[in-house]
Every structure is written in C-alpha cells, then in structure tokens.
Amino acid sequence: MEHKTAQKYLNQVRHFLVCDKTDQKRLLEQCKNLINSFQQENPDAEFAEVVTAFGKPQDCAADLLSTLDDTKVAAAQKKRRWFQRIAIAVVSVLIIVSVSTAVFWYSKYSYQREFDDEFILVIEPPVEGTLEEFWAAKEQEAQFNGGK
C-alpha cells in the first residue's frame, strides 16, 4: 500500500466494518487487494477516483459485510452499541465528577475569602517604628479596651 489515498480509503472502510476482528482483517485484505490492482492500472489516482471506482466507503463496507452471516454482523453491531453506551456513560460520570469537584473547591475558596470578626484588614502600608513606640501603642490600646 504505497498511496496515501488508498490508505485513507481503507481507514474509512475499516470504520464502517462492524464485525469481529478476524472477519474484519479478511475483508480489509480483500479490499486492499482490489485497491492495489486498481492502483497498478491507475498509479496517479486521486481519492475521488478511488471512490468512483469502489463507491463510498460505507457502501463498500456494506458490500463486504453482505458476504458475512447476518447474525454475526448483528451481534457485532450490538456489541459496538454497548461499547459506545459504556463510553458515553464513563465520559458523563467524569464530567459530573469534574464539575462537582470544581464547585466544591470554589465554595471552599469563596468561604476562605469571607471576613470574620477575628480578621483585621490593614489598608495603609506598614510604618517602621521603634520598640518603645510599639509598647507605648500597645499600652494605649490596652487602656482604650478597658485594661485587657
């Protein structure tokens, strides 16, 4: 498989092949052989030409799946739907947990920002002073507060 257009087409066909891995490998190998022979005849074929020759990737996959037993295909489709539902459920739970955690931590943050009676808000910048000035201010504050 030398051409990127053929690989792109096969990747799209693989996406639409809903069957077990052994059947998928076998069907993709058949499709790969057909595309290789087409590319040998048309070495400069673009993606649109590949689509024109083999049909849309979903139509090609449907043709390949038509060779399989219908019960196998139905079972594989049911299995894929269950995996998709499980993936959606896991992602939903992760989103709910993430949002809940964010709300919890935001409420903790906003609670921490509230002021109580014990907090003192200093609006002016600190001023350097001597130790004597500090003790004099403490004494004056104690007298103001009733000797405490």
C-alpha positions as CSV (number, residue, x, y, z in Angstrom):
1,M,0.0,0.0,0.0
2,E,2.1,2.9,-1.3
3,H,-0.5,5.6,-1.8
4,K,-2.0,7.7,1.0
5,T,-5.3,8.0,-0.8
6,A,-5.7,4.2,-0.7
7,Q,-4.8,4.1,2.9
8,K,-7.2,6.8,3.7
9,Y,-10.0,4.9,1.8
10,L,-9.2,1.7,3.7
11,N,-9.2,3.5,7.0
12,Q,-12.7,4.8,6.3
13,V,-13.9,1.4,5.2
14,R,-12.4,-0.1,8.4
15,H,-14.5,2.4,10.4
16,F,-17.7,1.1,8.8
17,L,-16.9,-2.6,9.0
18,V,-18.7,-3.7,12.1
19,C,-17.7,-7.3,12.6
20,D,-15.2,-9.3,14.7
21,K,-11.5,-8.8,14.1
22,T,-10.8,-11.9,12.1
23,D,-13.6,-11.2,9.6
24,Q,-12.6,-7.5,9.5
25,K,-8.9,-8.4,8.7
26,R,-10.0,-10.8,6.0
27,L,-12.5,-8.3,4.4
28,L,-9.9,-5.5,4.6
29,E,-7.3,-7.7,2.9
30,Q,-9.8,-8.4,0.1
31,C,-10.5,-4.7,-0.3
32,K,-6.7,-3.9,-0.1
33,N,-6.0,-6.4,-2.9
34,L,-8.7,-4.8,-5.1
35,I,-7.4,-1.3,-4.5
36,N,-3.8,-2.4,-5.2
37,S,-4.8,-3.8,-8.5
38,F,-6.7,-0.6,-9.3
39,Q,-3.7,1.5,-8.4
40,Q,-1.5,-0.6,-10.6
41,E,-3.8,0.3,-13.5
42,N,-4.1,3.9,-12.4
43,P,-0.9,4.9,-10.5
44,D,-1.9,8.6,-10.1
45,A,-5.4,8.0,-9.0
46,E,-6.8,10.6,-6.5
47,F,-9.2,9.8,-3.6
48,A,-12.2,10.8,-5.7
49,E,-11.2,8.3,-8.4
50,V,-10.9,5.6,-5.8
51,V,-14.4,6.5,-4.5
52,T,-15.8,6.5,-8.1
53,A,-14.3,3.0,-8.7
54,F,-15.3,1.4,-5.4
55,G,-18.1,3.5,-4.1
56,K,-18.4,5.4,-0.9
57,P,-16.5,3.8,2.0
58,Q,-19.8,3.0,3.8
59,D,-21.2,1.4,0.7
60,C,-18.0,-0.6,0.1
61,A,-18.1,-1.8,3.8
62,A,-21.8,-2.7,3.4
63,D,-20.9,-4.8,0.3
64,L,-18.1,-6.5,2.2
65,L,-20.4,-7.2,5.2
66,S,-23.1,-8.7,2.9
67,T,-20.8,-11.7,2.4
68,L,-20.9,-12.5,6.1
69,D,-23.7,-14.2,8.1
70,D,-26.3,-11.7,9.2
71,T,-26.3,-12.9,12.8
72,K,-22.6,-12.3,13.1
73,V,-23.0,-8.7,11.9
74,A,-26.0,-8.1,14.1
75,A,-24.1,-9.4,17.2
76,A,-21.1,-7.2,16.3
77,Q,-23.3,-4.1,15.9
78,K,-25.0,-4.8,19.2
79,K,-21.6,-5.2,20.9
80,R,-20.4,-1.9,19.3
81,R,-23.5,-0.1,20.5
82,W,-22.9,-1.4,24.1
83,F,-19.3,-0.2,24.0
84,Q,-20.5,3.2,22.8
85,R,-23.0,3.5,25.5
86,I,-20.5,2.5,28.1
87,A,-18.0,5.1,26.8
88,I,-20.7,7.8,26.9
89,A,-21.6,6.8,30.5
90,V,-17.9,6.9,31.6
91,V,-17.4,10.3,30.0
92,S,-20.6,11.6,31.6
93,V,-19.5,10.4,35.0
94,L,-16.1,12.0,34.5
95,I,-17.8,15.3,33.6
96,I,-20.1,15.2,36.6
97,V,-17.2,14.4,38.9
98,S,-15.1,17.2,37.5
99,V,-17.9,19.8,37.8
100,S,-18.8,18.6,41.3
101,T,-15.1,18.9,42.3
102,A,-14.8,22.3,40.8
103,V,-18.0,23.5,42.6
104,F,-16.7,22.1,45.9
105,W,-13.3,23.8,45.6
106,Y,-14.8,27.1,44.5
107,S,-17.1,27.1,47.5
108,K,-14.2,26.4,49.8
109,Y,-12.3,29.2,48.1
110,S,-15.1,31.7,48.4
111,Y,-15.6,30.7,52.1
112,Q,-11.9,31.4,52.8
113,R,-12.3,34.9,51.2
114,E,-15.0,35.9,53.7
115,F,-14.0,38.0,56.7
116,D,-14.9,37.1,60.3
117,D,-14.7,39.3,63.4
118,E,-11.3,37.9,64.0
119,F,-9.8,39.2,60.8
120,I,-8.2,42.6,60.6
121,L,-7.9,44.4,57.3
122,V,-4.9,46.7,57.0
123,I,-5.5,49.4,54.4
124,E,-2.4,51.6,54.9
125,P,1.1,50.4,54.4
126,P,3.1,49.3,57.5
127,V,5.3,52.0,59.1
128,E,8.6,51.3,60.8
129,G,8.8,52.2,64.4
130,T,10.9,51.7,67.4
131,L,10.3,49.1,70.1
132,E,9.4,51.9,72.6
133,E,6.7,53.2,70.2
134,F,5.3,49.7,69.8
135,W,5.0,49.2,73.6
136,A,3.5,52.7,74.0
137,A,0.9,52.0,71.3
138,K,0.1,48.6,73.0
139,E,-0.3,50.3,76.3
140,Q,-2.6,52.9,74.8
141,E,-4.6,50.2,73.1
142,A,-5.0,48.3,76.4
143,Q,-6.2,51.4,78.1
144,F,-8.7,52.0,75.3
145,N,-10.0,48.5,75.5
146,G,-10.6,48.6,79.2
147,G,-7.3,47.2,80.6
148,K,-7.2,44.0,78.6
